[in-house]
């Protein structure tokens, strides 16, 4: 005889998704200049590229190594909230890349009249191949505009785009610093660690008067504007590593999620131009964290050791304690959430736990509570930022 059947199906954690836009053409930014009947740059010759960046993750680690760009479907671009394909003024003056690594990118080939501006945005659906559901995404707006210039008009251009992304798991420079300071062998060198994804990030700043670039006699004043009141950001301490006439270098390690910065150009003691630099977006890809010691308890055992295995993109994450807070806990028949320690490895005394000797209570369960660490803090003493022998700022988290 057959028993009654029980139906069960696999479940998945929901996707956490985001869609941001960035300028993929440094020589053709969002803002054009117009002077004496000519545009700079001329978008009919040098299109402005607006690239969508789609990120997705699942807390159970089931969405890894997915090419989100190639999975995007139903891609649409909007001008001031209207589908670009329905606008006569834009017909033949744009292109949406359909293949390759730039898939989804909008190439704008239209020159805007002086003083005109338009807000552009992107939408798509991301098919969740695990569940068969479609997840809708919509980006923020970016603004295309044209500024008229004369020999005396000042303009300020910031080359990072509206969003500056930072994925701490891809920061090889941070990992190199950590392993070097802890005497951990590594194949990384300082040169190979500086691959463009590290915490030191340069943001170009260009000041123009008319069509001429100005570098002499200009100073820049940076502020963090996502806090009230806005605060000045001095060079050489905290997030601003250096600042000169061509741009700024930031330390992303110490910058919180959503931090937004503005810049003022000062010439002759007067502010001649200003603009927003960027907003920092920290990406936290999904990881899988498991204890590795699955051995049974031995009679008379006095201590136990365990090590966390952290999987990211189908490989082990090196030095996970650098980016994740890893807390170890234990449950027994008599107590729950008994704290064992922090870090990738833990060693604890068995006598500190209430593990019985009978069949019903001679067990224990070891597990981890984890999350991404927040931004690091600069180490200060008496209001002075401390540095090492090489002049690098000391930080901790």
PyMOL commands that set and color helices and strands:
alter all, ss='L'
color gray80, all
select helices_A, chain A and resi 68-71+84-86+88-90+100-102+168-170+172-181+190-193+252-254+320-322+350-352
alter helices_A, ss='H'
color red, helices_A
select strands_A, chain A and resi 15-23+31-35+38-40+48-58+72-79+82-83+94-96+106-108+117-128+133-138+142-148+154-158+163-167+200-209+212-213+218-224+231-232+240-244+247-251+260-267+270-283+288-291+303-312+315-316+324-332+338-342+345-349+364-372+377-378+380-381+384-385+395-396
alter strands_A, ss='S'
color yellow, strands_A
deselect
rebuild
show_as cartoon
